[in-house]
Amino acid sequence: MRRPLSPVLFTLGLLLLVVGAAGAALSGPDDTVDVVSQPVPEAKGRLVTTDPVVSAFRNVDLVVRARAEGDVFMGAAHRVDVDDMAATATHYEVQDLRPGLLGGLGGAVDDDGETLRAADLADLDIWQVRSRGEGEQQLVVPLADDPVGVVVLTQDATQVPTLSLGFRVAGLFWVSISLMLVGLVALVGWWLLRRQRGAGALPSERIEVPAQRGADDRATVPMPRLAAVVCVGALSLSGCALPMTAAVETPEKTAIPLDRLDDVVADHHDRRVTAEQASRFPKSDLDAWESAVEGPWLESARYATTYDRLTRKRSSAPRPATAGKRVWSPTFDSYPMWALGEVDGLEMPMPADATRNRRKDRAAKQKKGKYETSLVLFTRSAATAPWLVSAGIPLPATVLPSPADGAVSPTTDPKVVRRVQAVVERLHRWWVTGKAKGLSIDAESRRVRSVLDSFTYGGKSRPTLLEFTPWPRADERLRIIEVKDGHLAVATTTVRQTLLNPPGADLGWVGFRDQVDGEGPDGPYSLATMTEVVHLPARGKPRLVGVELPRLLASRE
């Protein structure tokens, strides 16, 4: 015989009523459960960051509020960016999150670093969400797959901020109200059943349900478990995802996702315009370029600025570039970072005359239907630094291998690195001897070699000697990334071109590429950087895909 239904309704109704009332009271109409709110004296004048454990959840939003006298800045960024920022700045890290009665916020102070200002952070491109202004500021940070961290900084370093942290589950308040209503209905049903039968026993903790109709043995269902099933079902029906904890692991960030390439290219153009204006003759500021370019392009820009100052030429304004449709971007767990991207129309800083000639050459190629793109090397030294351009090798758009599927880290496998180094050494021998056994060389690189192999002056062709020396910064000499077919490598080195058996006449300023920088034991020489793009397919010959030869000043050798 079945046990009466009234105990089921009473226990289930009471549980749902209590759970629903607690959820509604804690969350409120905005679905936010505030965990703690308190002033943090340790954060005065320091950057506030959150420990990874604070945001180690999924299917919830982290809600952070901050208030202080004057401006308050708040921002949420990838964990790698926040960690990099904290590593170089004085900061207070929120490491423990408890209700006020249980201790409130807990953390640690690190004064080893520089002091940041709110104005320095507001315009960075790393923020997923941000807020800045007077009075209380709030951030709602969705906690999904990418690990995030939150930073808070007051504009006035003498102010003590008040921090509030909590979590938001979309629809939690109305789910709680619904559970309360279901609980009330169940209790009303229990009351009606008791009235109908006159009296009822107090509810049991378990309900016995026949395992099979007509069978004597019975299955039992724990009442708390039944209530939990009802709660989870209500959450699911309402569209609420069940909050979960997430493991705290070493985070990795894709340097430049494809959907961010447009913004990076646009930002570079703005910086390039500013640098051009400051370096254009007669201002000729060599250091202005450091805000837009680095590495080989920085050397080329400084050379161009010096050349234009001596020839009293004014360079043209840079033309806007267009982001392409492919990015070869590794993932990194810390800075510095780099990435390769297709960009159309990006011009290497060159002297005014060379820029005009390059534009004419490009227009002539396009008229013949020969369109070029550039494989641009972007570099970034820190989360608080901008993306800079280090190189931009003009290439036919069809010669580059496709990026690998999914996330890939920069290739550091010793076997692959040794293979790439061996190929680069063979390429350097080809530049000197012209022998390319076992290598595939593109037509443009062959044309460049013919120019470097001899120097024409006064109607006579003079032989030259090419010597390669390592690029000064070891971490910039070789960058390798896995692609769909093998690996793509960008190698940077310094080239010294010496004019053998020089004529007696003074060479003077005889051209952009062939300007003599100094006199050596074998004759006058000029200096350049060489950036080579090499594709090492899984099978077949290594390919020299393209090369760029920006000049550098002899004083910076």
N, C-alpha and C positions, 0 to 999 in steps of 0.2 A: 504494500500500500504506500502511496506517495505521501511525503510529509507536506504539510500545508505551505502555501505560497507566501503567506504573510511575513514569516521571518526573512525571506529573501528580499522582499520589498523594503522592509524596515532597514536592514543592514545596508543594502545597496543605496537606498535613498539617503540615509544618514551620511555615508561616505561621500557620495557625490555632492551633497549639500555643503559639507565641510571643505572638500577640495575646491569646489567652485567658488565658495565664499573667500577662501584664502587666496586663490589665484586672482580674483577680481580686486580684492583689497590691496594686494601687493603690486599688481600691474597698473591698475587704473585705466582710463579710456585710451591712453597712448600706448598701451601694451608694454610698458617699460617697468622692469623690476629694479629699483634703485638699491644697490648693495651698500654703498657708503658715500658720505659727503662730509668733508672736513677740511679745514685749513691745513696747508702743508708748509711749515716754516722752512724746512730744508730746501724747498724749491725756490726760495727767494734769490733772484738773480741768476738762476740756473735753468738750463733746458730740462724739461721733464719728459721722460720716456717711459714706455711700458715694457715690462719683461715679457718674453714670449708666452709664459704660462697664463698671463692675463687674457690673451686673445686665442688660447688653444681650444677653440670651440667651433662647431659648425652649425649651420641652420639657425643662427641667431645673429642679432646686430649688437655690437658693443656701443654703448651710449656713454659719451664722456662730456661732461660740462665743466667749465672753468670760469671763474670771475675774479676780477681784481680791479683796483683803480687804474684807469687808463686803458690803453689797447691791450688786448689779449690775442695771441695767435695760436691756433690749433690746426694740426694737420695729421692725416693718416697716410702712410706710405708703405711700400714693400719693406719687409723686415731687413733686407740687405741694406737698403738706404738708411733706415733708422739706426741700425748698428754702426754703419760707417760714420754717420753724423755724431753719434754718442762717443765713438772712439777718439774723436779729435776735439771734443767740447766738454766743458764742465757741465755736469748734469746730475739729476736725481732720477733714479730708476725705480718705478713702482713695481715691487716684486711680490707683494702679498695683498690680497683683496678680501677683506672680511667685513661683516657688519660692525658698526661702531661698538656695540656691546662686547664684541669678541676681539677687539684690538684695532679695527679700522685699517687704514692704509699702512703698509710697511714697505720699506725700501732702503736704498743705499745711495750715498753721495760719492761722486768721483770728481775731484777737482783738478785732475790731470788733463789739461787741454785749454783751448781758447774759450772766451766768452762770446756767445752768439747773441745777435740782436734779432728781434722779431721782424724788422724790416728786411734783414738778410735772407729770411726764410720764405717770405710770402710769395715771391715770384719764381721759386724753383719749380721745375717741371715734374717733380717726382710725386706730387701729391695726388692721391686718389680722391680724397675729399679734403676740404680745408675751410676754415672760418677765421675771420679777423675783424675786430671791432671793439668798441667800448661796451662795458656791461658784460652780462653772462653770455658766453659763447657755447655752442653745442655742436658736437659731431656725432653722426650716426654712421657707424662703420660696419658694413656687411662682412661677416666672417665666413669666407668661402674657402676655396682651395689654396689660394696664394696667402702665405703668412704675412700679416700686417703688424705694424706698430704705430703708436700714437705719440705725438710730441706736443707739448704745451710750453709756451714761453710768453712772459709778460714783457711789454715794451719798457716799463719802468722797473729797473732792477732792484728797487727798494721795496717793491710790493710783494706781499705774501699771497699767493693764489689759493683759492678754495676750489678743491677738486671734487667732483661727483662722478662715480662710475656705476654703471648698471648694465642690464641686458634687455633687449627688446625681442619678443617673439611675436611676429605679425599675427594678429587675430586672437591673441591670448585672452584679452579681456572678454570678448564676446563668447569665446569658447567656455570661459569660466562662468559667465552668466548662464549659458545654455546648460552647463552641468548642474548649476544650482536649480534651474527650472526642472530639469529631469529628476533631480533628487527630491524636490518638493512634490512633483507628481507621484513619485514612488511612495513617499511618506503618506500622501493623501490616499493612495490606493491601499496601503497597509492599514490606515485608520478605518477606511470603509470596510475592509475585510474583517477587521476585529469587531466592528459594530454588527456586521451581518451574522458573525458566529457567537457574539456575546462576549467572548474573552479569548485571548490568545497568549500563548507562551512567549516568553522573551526569545528573541531570535537566536538561533544557533550560529556558531561560527562557520559551519559548513552546510551545504545543501547536498542531499543525496539524490542522485539522478539515476534512473535505471540505465544500465549499460545497453540493454536491448529490451524492447517491449516484451513484457511477459517473463523476463528473466528474474531470478531471485537475487543475483549478485548486483551490486550497485557501484557506480563511479562517483567520486566526490570531487567537488570543485571548490577550492578555497575562496572565501568571499573577498578578501583583499585583491586576489588575482582577478576575479571577475570585475571588480571595480576598476582596476587598472586597464583591463581590456576595453571597458566602456570609455574610459578617458582617452586612451590612444585612438579608439575609433572615432571619438568626437573630434580630436585634433586632425585626423586624416580627412574626415568629411568636410571640415572647415577649410581645408587647404593649408593648414599649419604643418610645417615639417618638424619632426621631433628633434629637439636640440641634442647634440652629441659632443663629447670631448674629442680632441684631436691630439695626436702625438706631437711633441715638440722635437723637430728635427732640424738639421742644418739647412737653412733656406738657400735657394738658388733663384736667380733672377735672369730672365732673358734680357740681354743688353738693350737691344732696340727691336721690339715687336714690329711686324710689318705695318700695323695700324698706327704706329707712332712715327714712321719715317717722314711723313709729310711735315709734321711739327718740327722734327729735328732739322730738316732741310730749310724750312722757313726761318727758324731761329738762327741758323748759320748765316743765311742771307742778311738778316738784320745786323748781325755782328760784323759780317764782312763789309757792309756799307759803312758802318761806323769806323772800322779800321782803315778802309780806303780813304775816307775823308781826312783822317788824322795823319795818314802817311803820304798823301798826295803832295807833290811839289807845289809850293815851297815849304810846307810844314815838315815833310820827310821824317816823321816820327817812326823809328824802327821798332820800338816796343809796343806800338799800338796794335800790331798784328797778333800779339799773344792772347787776345780775347777771342780770336776766331780760328786760328790755325796753330799747329805745332809740328814738330818733326821736320820732314823734308819740305813741306809747304811753308813752314815758318822760315826756313833758310831761303827758300825761293822768294818769299815776300820781302825779306830783308835785302836780298840781292837786288830785286826789282826796284825797291825804294831808293837804294844807293845809286843804281844805274840812272834812274829818272832824275835824281838830284844832280848828278854830274852832267847829264845831257840836257837838263832843264826842260824835261818833257812831263806833261801832266797825264796821268793814267785815266782811262775811261771808267765810268761807274760800272760795278759788276751787274751782270744781267741775272734776273731771277732764274733759279734752277727748278726742275720738276722731279719729284720723287718717282722712282720707277716702281716696278711691281714685284721685286724680289729683294730679300734681305738674307744674308748669311750671318746669323747672329748667335754666338755661343751663349751659354748660361754661365753665370759667375756667382760665387758665394761671397765675394768681396770686391772692392775696387783695388786697382784700376780695371776698366772694362774696354772692350773694343768690339766693333761690328763692321761688316762690309755691306754696302747697299748700292743698288743701281740708282744712279741719279743722272738725269739728262740736262745738259747745258751748264754744268758746273765747271768753271774755269780756274785753272791754276794761276796763282798770282805771278804775273810776269811783267817785264818792262812795257811801257805804253806801246812802242812799235811792235813788239812781239805779240801783244794781245790783239792788236788790230789785224796782224797777219794771220793769227790763229783763227779769228772770226771769219775772215775771208775764206780760208781753207775749209772751215767747217761748212760754210754756206755753199761752196762749190761742191762738196761731197753730197750734201743734201739735195742739191739740184740734180745730181746724177743718180739719186735714189740710194745713196750709201749713208745710212744713218748710223751714228755712233751713240753709245751711252758711255758712262764712266763708272768704273768700279771704285767706289769711294770708301776710304778707310776712316771711320769715325773712332775717336778715342775719348775717354772720360776718366779723369783722375780721382774724382770723389763725388759723393752725392750732392755736395754743395757747389760743384764746378759744372760748367756747361759742356756739351758735346763739342769737340773741336774736330777739324778735318786735318788729317796727317798726309793723305795722298789721294789722288784721283786719277786713275789710269784710264785713258780713252780706249775703248774697245768696241768692236762690232758686237751688237746686242746678242748675237746667236752663239758666241763662242764659250760662254760661261756655263759650267755644269749647274744643274738645279740644286737648290738647298736640300739637305737631308730632311726626311720626315721626322717630326717630333723634336724635342729638345736635345741639344748636343753641347757638351763642354768643349772648351779649347783643347785641341789635341796635344797631349803631353806624353803619349806613348813613346818611350825611348827608341823603339824600332822604327816607328814612323818618322820621328824627328831626325834620326840618323840618315834615313833614306832621303828626306827633303834636303838636308845639309849636303849630302853627296851630289844631288841633282844641281843645287845652286853652285857648288864648286865647278861642276862640269860646264854649267852655263857661263861662268866667269872665264873659263878656258876658251869657250867658244867666242866670247867677245874679243879675246886677244888673238886667237889663231884662226877663227872662222870654221873650225872643225866641229860638227854637231852630230857625231855618230851616236845613235841611241837616243837622240832628242828630236822633238818636233818643234820647229821654230816658226812663229807667225811671220807674215810678210812685212808688217810694219816694223817689227823688231829687226829684221834683216836690213831694212832701209836705214834704220837708226845706226846700226853697226857700220854700214858703209860710210855714213857721215863721220862717225867717230874714228874710223880707221885711217883717215887721212885729213889733212887740213890744207885748203886751197888759199893761197895768199899771193897776190901779185901775179896771178895767172899760172902759178905753179902749184902742183900737188905735193905736199910735204907729209911724210909718214909721222904717225903719232904712236906713243906708248901708253897703254892703259894699265893702271895699277889699282887693285881693289884693297881697301882696308875696312875693318869692321866698323859698323855704325857705333858711335860713342856709347849709346845706352843699350845694354845687353837685352833688356826686355822688349825692345822695339825692333830687334834684328830679324825676327822670324815669328810669324803668326800663322797658325795652321788650324783649319776647321774641316770636319768631316762633311762631305757632300754625298749626293745619291750615288755618284760613281767615283769612289776614292776620296781624295783629299784636295783641298784648295789651299795654297800657301801664298803669303805675301812676304817677300824678303827685301830688306832694306840694307844698303851698304854705301860706302863712300867711294867715289871714283876720282882718280887723278889722271888727267889727260895731258901728257907732255909732248910738246912739239919738237921732234928730232930734226937736227940739221937746220936750225931756224935761219931765215934770210937775215941779212944785215940790217934791213930797214926796221924802224920802230913799228911794232905791231899796233900800238895804240888801241883805241876802241873799235874793233873790227867786227863786232857782231855780238848777239846775245849769247849763243852757246859757246862761242870760241873766244870769249874775252879772256885774256891772259891775266892770271891772278898773282903770279910770282915767278921767280927765276930759281930753278933747281940745278943740280949738277949735270943733268942731261939736257937742259934747255928750259924755256918758259913753259908754264903749265897753267891749267885751269882746273877748277874743282866742281864737282857735282855730286848729288846723291842719286842713287839708282834704286828705284822701286820696281821689282819684278813680280808679276803674277804668274804662278806656276800651278798647273793642274796635274796631279798624279793620279791617273785612272787606276781602277782596280786591276785592269789588264791593259797592256799596251804601253807605248812610249810616253814618258813625261812630256808635257807640252808647256812651252813658254807662251802664255796667252797674250801678254802685253807688258810694256815697260814704260816708265816715266823717268825723265832725267832733269829734275829741277836743279838749278845752280845754287851754290852756296858761297858765302864770302870767305876769302882766304883767311881773314882774321879770325874766323870761327872754326878753322880746321881742327 
